[in-house]
Amino acid sequence: MTIHFAAARSAVSSPVARALSRRTVPQAANDNSSGNDNNHLLHAALRHFAQHGLGAAGAARKQAEDAFFAGDRESYEWWLGVCRTLDRRMAEEVARSSAK
């Protein structure tokens, strides 16, 4: 009777080696922060949300529109940033309507 030996598996293609290997963890999909420069705006948006609840983005939009029509560009940019932090689509709509 002849004995046949199977070739040994390489460590790279071994299911056990793949299961035990460390994988690189990608950046979280919802982590859109590019650094610490947005922390002040983020904290202001969170405080605004705590004060106004689910209507916070709408309140920030109204503040941005009021500042725009008053000619206060700095306040407009601030409130648009707060609105963008809370609701990106709403802020894009405000920016489009104010660009006209």
N, C-alpha and C positions, 0 to 999 in steps of 0.2 A: 504494500500500500504506500502510495506517495503522499507526502505532506506538502501542501501549498501554503505559503505565508503571504498575507496581504501586506502591502506597503504601509508603513506607519504614516499617520496624518501629520501634516506640518502644523506647527503651533499657530500659524496665522489663520488657517482655515478651520481650526478646531472649534466646535460650538462652545465648548467649555471655556476656551481661551477668549473667545469673543464676548461671552457673558461676563467674564471676570475683568475684562479690560476697562480702563477708565475712558469715558467719552468726554469730549469737550462740551461744555454747556454753553449754548449760544445765548446771546443777549435776549432778554425777555421780549416778547412781541409787543407788549404794552408799555415798554420802557422807552418813551420818546424824549426823555430828558437828555440834553446834550452837555449839561454841566451844572454848576451852581448858580449861574446867572439868572435862572428862572425861579429860583427858590422864593425870592421876595414876591414875585407875581403869583406863584402857586399858593403861598401862605395867604395872600390877600384874597385870592379866589376861594380858598377854603373858608376863610372868615365870612366872606360874602355869602357863600353857600349856607353856612351855619345860621346866618341872619335871615336869609330869604327862602331857604329850603329848595324845593324843586323848581321854583320860579326864579332862581338866582340868575340864570343865563338871560332870561327875558328882562330882568331888572338891570343887569349890566348892559344889555343892548339899549335899553331906554336911556341909561346914563350916557352911553357913547353917542347916541343920536342927539341928545340934548347938548352935549359938549360940542358936537360937530356943527350944529345949527347956531350955537353961541360963538363959534369961531375959536374955541379953545382947543387947539390941535394937540397939546400935551395931554390934557384930560381925555380927549377922544382916543388917543393911542393907548392910554392906560386902561380905559374901560373896554376898549376893543380887545386888549390883551386878556383882561379878566374874562370877557365873554368867550374868547377863543379857548381859554383854558377849560371853561365849563362846557362849551358846545361849539366845536369847530365849524360845523355847517352854518349855524346861526351867525357866527362872526364873519364867515365868508360872504354871506348874504348882505350883512351890514356894510362890509367893505365894498362890495359891488354896487350897492345902492348909493353909497356916498361918493363913489368915483364918477358917477354920472354928472 
